[in-house]
Amino acid sequence: MAQPDHGRRDRKDLRVRVERVPFDRIADAHRRIEAGATTGKLVLDLRTT
């Protein structure tokens, strides 16, 4: 039985821009999102170093 192709012949790579934002800059990140001044994804960094 043949396996389905799932469009792999026309497959394109998807690239997403990800920016890590330190917790103490969360207000700035929120303003940028609300203003539409960012593309991609912002990730909140909760690590304490």
C-alpha positions in Angstrom: 0.0 0.0 0.0 1.4 3.4 -0.9 2.0 6.0 1.8 0.4 9.4 1.5 2.7 12.2 0.3 1.3 15.0 2.5 2.6 17.6 0.1 6.3 16.9 0.9 7.4 17.7 -2.7 6.3 21.3 -2.3 7.4 21.6 1.3 8.8 25.0 2.3 10.7 25.8 5.4 8.9 28.1 7.9 11.1 30.5 9.8 9.7 32.4 12.8 11.6 35.2 14.5 11.7 34.7 18.2 12.9 37.3 20.7 13.6 36.6 24.3 12.5 39.4 26.7 13.7 39.5 30.3 11.0 39.6 32.9 12.0 43.1 34.0 11.2 44.4 30.5 7.7 42.9 30.3 6.0 46.3 30.1 8.2 47.3 27.1 7.3 44.0 25.4 3.6 44.5 26.0 3.8 48.1 24.6 5.5 46.8 21.5 2.9 44.1 20.9 0.0 46.5 21.4 1.6 49.0 19.0 2.2 46.4 16.4 5.9 47.2 16.5 7.0 43.6 16.5 7.0 40.7 14.1 7.4 37.1 15.1 7.1 36.0 18.7 8.2 37.4 22.0 9.1 34.9 24.7 9.1 36.0 28.3 12.3 34.8 30.1 11.5 34.0 33.7 15.0 32.7 34.6 16.8 34.4 37.4 20.5 34.6 37.0 
